[in-house]
Structures are given as structure tokens and as C-alpha cells.
Amino acid sequence: IHKQLMATPEVTSISEVTGRFDIIVNVQTKNLEVLHSIVIEKLGKIDGIINTETFVELQKTDKDSVYSVV
């Protein structure tokens, strides 16, 4: 699943998570119509993906990390 997701051009990142979901896949598209198409026609057809739930990011504010890379 991971390899197929990473081979999808619209996928920008994949995170393994705890809780209700197994992974969060970030996808970037130009509009909601394209997003719908990607989720239904590409991601939803990957063998092993049972279901999806879509969240749309309305606004994002990044903050600098308190940890420095050494």
C-alpha cells in the first residue's frame, strides 16, 4: 500500500498514526473535484485499502520546531 500511495503524484506525505485510523495520507490537488477523483479512482482502488475518510484543510499555521537538528 505504501509503495502504491507514494507512486501517486498527488500524494505529498504519509504518516502512520495511532487511534481510529492507520495512516494519514496528505494529498494536494487544484480543486475538490480533482480530490474526489483521486480518492475514488486512485487511492480507493489500491488493494488493501478498505475505506477512506477525507478531511479538507481550510487553514494552516506552521510554527518553528522547538527541537534543533544537530
N, C-alpha and C positions, 0 to 999 in steps of 0.2 A: 504494500500500500504506500509506504513512504517513498519508494523509488518512483512510482507512478504519479504521486502527488507532486514530487519535485520536478518531474518531467513536464508538468503542466505549466506553460509560460505565465499564466496569471497568478499562480501561487507564489507569494513572496516570502512566507515562512511557515514552519510547522512547529508547534510546541506540544510536548507530552504534558498532560495536566492530571491533577488529582480531582476527585469529585465525580460529578454526574457524567462528564464527558471523558473520552480517552485522549483526544487530541483537539487542538485548535489550529485551524488552517487559515492563515491570512491570505486573502485574495484581493487583487487590485484590478478593477475594471473601470471603463469610462462611464458606465451608467448602470442602473438597476436591471434593465433589460438584458444586458450582456452578463451581469452577475447571475441572473436567473438561468440563462443558457449554460453558463459554466457549471453551476451547481447541478443542474438536471442532466445535461448532456455529457459532461466530462467527469466530474467528481462522483456523482451518484451512480455512475456505471462502472466504477472501479471495483473489481472483485474483492469482497471482504468488507466493503462499506455497507452497513446495514441501513443507517439513516443519517440525515444531516439536519442541523438547525442553523439558520442564518441570522446573524446579528449585523446590523449596519452601524458603522462608527460614524457618529454625527460630528464629533469634535474631538480633537486630541491635543493634549498639552504635555510635552515632554519636559522632564526635569533632569538635570545633570546627576549622574550617579554619585553617591557618597563614597563609593569604593574606587580607589585608583588602581589602574593596571600597572603592574611592575614588570 
